[in-house]
Amino acid sequence: MGSDYGLWPLVVINTLLVLAFAVSFYHPTNTARDWTVMGGFSAFLVALFTEMYGFPLTVYLVSGWLGSRFPLLRADHRGGHLLNDLIGWDADPHVSPFHLASYAFIGGGFWLITAAWQVLHQAARSRRLAVEGPYAWLRHPQYLGFLLVMLGFLLQWPTIPTLAMFPVLALVYARLARREERTVAQAFGPAWDQYAATVPAYRPRRPPPATPTDRQGAPDTLGG
């Protein structure tokens, strides 16, 4: 494998750095939901950085199958940029179309997570439904933010384990979102029904012009 892999300290350091970065945006509380969200994201990061710096399982498996057709696909760190290898990108992999797109997805995902948290935090302090900012466009901006970050990493460094984990985590987050919606619906009643009828769950939609609504008197806020 050479010096490109087997760098296990880098696996640990990069996983902890990105996880700490995510926590600083997400601000998880001591709830089962938040630990589930961060636990799934942590497992994704471990799988990603293990193949990026530890052991390139995907490259070994795929290079034996496609190596004759894609000569750039080889078991070293440069050859680990799988999508670049498949399109024959021989320049700096960090400026390839896939990497540039990944930066946009990762940056946009973290921005969405933190923007949603700020709105949610203010709503929790006021004991009202969170409907401003990203919540005016979709009901679960934080979950979408985490999915965008993971999609960005998949564009940057796709691996068999992370490709398998992504739809599983998407289903987990969707189940958490449905569970939250049942709780919030009980707390907010008609206010939630009106909000859910006009704002989609994950696909952003431009909000209509604001109208005065009664958002007071409810004991909880939307979390995802």
VEXPA-356338 format. One record per atom (N, C-alpha, C): x, y, z. Coordinates in pm, whole numbers, plus 50000, padded with zeros to 5 digits. Layout:
VEXPA-356338
XYZ
...
//
This chain:
VEXPA-356338
500824987950000
500005000050000
500855012650000
502055011750048
502915023450050
502505033250157
503035045350144
502795055450247
501465062550229
500735059750118
499475066550096
498385061950192
498495049750242
497475044250330
498115038650457
497285033550545
497775029150674
498055040550768
497505052350735
497725064350817
496595065550919
496545056451013
495425055851106
495305067951197
496425074351238
496245086851313
495455097451235
495655097951101
494885107551021
493415103851017
493115090851019
491715086551024
491045092251149
491725090551263
491165095151390
491075110451392
492145117151353
492185131751361
491125138051271
491035133451146
490065139251053
488635136451095
488385124451146
487045121251193
486645130451308
487545132251404
487245140651519
487085155351479
487915160051386
487835173951344
486515177051275
486135168551180
484885170951107
483685169251201
483775159451291
482685157451386
482545169451479
483665174751527
483625186651612
483065198551535
483435199451409
482915210151324
481405208951310
480915196651288
479475194351275
478745197651405
479325193751518
478705196551648
478595211551671
479605219051629
479585233551647
478465240051566
478045233651456
476955238851376
475605233951428
475565221251469
474295214751503
473865217251647
474815218651739
474545220851881
473595210151936
473985197351934
473075186851982
472785188352131
471575184852168
471175184652307
471175170352357
470945168552483
471025155252543
469715147652522
469405144752394
468205137252360
468585125452272
467725115052274
467985103152191
468005106852044
467145116352004
467115120351864
468445126351820
468955135651899
470215142151861
471375132351858
471405123051953
472485113251953
472355103551836
471135100751793
470945092351675
471455099351551
471135112251538
471605120051424
473125120351419
473755123751532
475205124751534
475865111051526
475225100751583
475795087351574
475875082351431
474795084351355
474815080251215
475845087951134
475925101051159
476905109251088
478325105251125
478555101951251
479885097551296
480295084651227
479355075051216
479675062351149
480025064751003
479325074150939
479625077550801
481045083050789
481435091950881
482775097850878
483855087250900
483625078050993
484605067451019
484815059150893
483715055250827
483825047250705
484545055050595
484235067950585
484865076250482
486365077450501
486775081850620
488195084650642
489015071850657
488385060850695
489095048150697
489575044450557
488715046550458
489125043450320
489985054450260
489845066550308
490635077550253
492085076850299
492305072350424
493665072350479
494115058850536
493155050150567
493515037550632
493705026050536
492595020750485
492665009250395
491695011350279
492185012050155
491315015350040
490555003249988
489614998350064
488874986350027
488194987949892
487504999049871
486755001049747
487665001149626
488805008049636
489725008749522
490274995049489
490624987049590
491114973649566
490074965149495
488834966049540
487784957849481
487464962249338
487384975349317
486974980449187
488104980049086
489354982449131
490474982749036
490694969248970
490454958449042
490604945348981
489574942748874
488444949348884
487344947348790
487424957048671
487774969748701
487744980048598
489124985748565
490164980248627
491494985948609
491954986348465
491624976348385
492064976048246
491374986548161
490194990748201
489445000748124
489725014848171
490125016348296
490375029548353
491765029448418
492785032848341
494165031748391
494475040648511
493715051348532
493955059948648
493475053648778
492695043048767
492145036448885
493185026948942
493855031049047
494915023149106
494905024749257
495535015549325
495465015049472
496485024349536
496375037349508
497145047249581
496215058949611
496715068949683
495815079449730
495245087549615
496035090149514
495525097549399
494465089449325
494695076249317
493725067749251
492475065349333
492475069749458
491305067949541
490165077349508
490425087649426
489375096749382
488595089849270
487705081149308
487105071549216
486395078149099
485555088049124
484805094349016
485735101448918
486785107848970
487765114348882
488435104048791
488775092448849
489435082048770
488535077048658
487255075948687
486335070448588
486105079948471
486295093148491
486145102548380
487495106148320
488585100248370
489905102748315
490515116048357
490105121348471
490635134248520
492055132148572
493055137848501
494445135548536
495095147748599
494335158548615
494875170648679
494715169448830
494945180348900
494795180449044
493375176149080
493205165249156
491855160449187
491045170249270
491705179449340
490985188649427
490285199949350
490535200949219
489845210949138
489025204149028
488745191349045
487915184248947
486465188748962
485615186248862
484195189948875
483535183648997
483895171349029
483275164649142
483695171149274
484965174649285
485435181149408
484825194949424
484755202549316
484165215849326
482695214949367
481985205249310
480585203249349
480495198849495
481445190649540
481395185849678
481565197349776
482435206949743
482615218449831
481305226049847
480565227449736
479295234649741
478285227149828
478205214049812
477265206049890
477615206350039
478905204350071
479325203950211
479125217650277
479585228250209
479415241650264
477945245450278
477145242250176
475725245350183
475025237450292
475425224950311
474815216750415
475105222150554
476355225850580
476685231350711
476005244850733
475925252950628
475225265650641
473765263350677
473125253750611
471715250950638
471515246050781
472425237650829
472315232550966
472375243951067
473355252751052
473515263451150
472425274051138
471985277051016
470915286850999
469625281751061
469355268851044
468155262951104
468255262751255
469445259751308
469595259151454
469315272751516
469775283451453
469555296851508
468065299951519
467315296451414
465865298751417
465215289951523
465635277351529
465055267951626
465335272351769
466545277151793
466915281651927
466045293351972
465835303051883
465005314451917
463555310251939
463065300951858
461695296251874
461525288852006
462525280952045
462445273652171
462405283252290
463175293952283
463175303652392
461825310752402
461155312652288
459855319452286
458695309752298
458995296752304
457965286452314
456945287752202
457465288152077
456595289151961
457115280051850
456305278751748
456675270451633
457745277351549
458765269851509
459825275451424
459355275451279
459105287251225
458595288351088
459355298651005
460365305051064
461115315250991
462385309250930
463075317450852
464345313250794
464195300550711
465095291050726
464995278650649
463685271250672
463095272750791
461835265850820
460655271450741
460825283050680
459795288250591
459835281450455
460945275050424
461125268450295
460885253350302
461205247350416
461025232950433
460955229750582
460355218250615
460095215150756
461295209250828
462245203550755
463355196650821
464715200950760
465065213650774
466315218350713
467565212150773
467565208850902
468775203150960
469065189150906
468025181150893
468235167850835
468715168850691
468095177850615
468545179850477
469985184550474
470375193050570
471755197750577
472735186350595
472435177150687
473325165650706
473395157050581
472285155050513
472295147150390
473115153950281
473045167250273
473855174550175
475345173150204
475715173750332
477125172050370
477605158250329
476815147950361
477225134250325
477265132450174
476325138450102
476355137549956
477605144349901
478005155449962
479225162049920
480445153249937
480535146350052
481645137150073
481595125349976
480405120949938
480295110149840
480795114649704
480535127049666
481065132149540
482575133249545
483095136449662
484545138349678
485285125149686
484735115349759
485455102849781
484445091449801
483785086849695
482775076249710
483425062849745
482815055749837
483275042449874
482065033249885
482315020249877
481205010749889
480495012050023
481215012550137
480495013950266
479675026750276
480225038250234
479475050650247
478305051250150
478465045450031
477335044949938
476215036249995
476575025650066
475565017050128
474925023950248
475715031750322
475195038250443
474285050050412
474515056850301
473785069150274
472255067050270
471735057450190
470275055650192
469745050850326
470545043150400
470115038650532
469965050550625
470945059450624
470865071250710
469725080450666
469485081350536
468365089450489
467045084050543
466895070850546
465685064750601
465585067050752
466725066050822
466735068550966
466285082850996
466845092450922
466485106350945
465005108750911
464505102150807
463095103650770
462195098350881
462575087150942
461785081751053
461805091051174
462985096651203
463065106251313
462185118351286
462175122851160
461375134551125
459895131651144
459445119951102
458025116551119
457655115651267
458575110251347
458305109251490
458205123251552
459095132151512
459055145851562
457755152751522
457335150451398
456135157251350
454905153051430
454825140451469
453695136051551
453705143151687
454905144651745
455005151551873
454635166151862
455145172751758
454875186951740
453405189351705
452815180251628
451405181651593
450535181251718
450875172751814
450125172151939
450295185052019
451485191052012
451765203052090
451135215652029
451155216651896
450745229051832
449365228551770
448855216751744
447505215551691
447305222351557
446275231051544
445975237351416
447125245451356
447925251551441
449065259351389
450015250251311
450275238451366
451135228851296
450455223751170
449175220851176
448465215751059
448545225550943
448365238250974
448445248550870
449865249550813
450835249050902
452245249750858
452595237750771
452255225650816
452625213550742
451895212650608
450725218750598
449955218350474
450555227150366
451365236950405
451895246450308
453405245550288
454115239250382
455585238450373
455995223850354
456735220450248
457145206550225
458165201950327
458335188850338
459235183250439
460705185450403
461095182050279
462515182350245
462825190150118
461875191550030
462125198349904
461805213149920
462805221749922
462545235949951
461565242049851
460675250349903
459725257549820
459635271849869
459645281049776
459605295249813
458345298149893
458495304150011
457315306650094
456445317650036
455125316850059
454225327650016
454445339950103
453905351250065
454025363350149
453495360750289
454205365950388
453865363350527
452525369650563
451755362150645
450505367250699
450515365550850
449875374450925
449885373251071
449235360151115
449885353051202
449345340651258
449595340351407
448805332951474
448975331451618
449885319651644
451125322251690
452085311651712
452425310151859
451635316051945
451985315852087
451265304552158
451785301452279
451085292752368
451355277952352
452365274152271
452645260052251
453925256252325
454025244152376
455115240652465
456345234852398
456385233652265
457525226752204
457825233252071
458935228752007
459305233851876
459755222351788
459735224651657
460155214651560
461665213051564
462175200751568
463595198851590
464435195851468
463915190151361
464765185951250
464865195751140
//
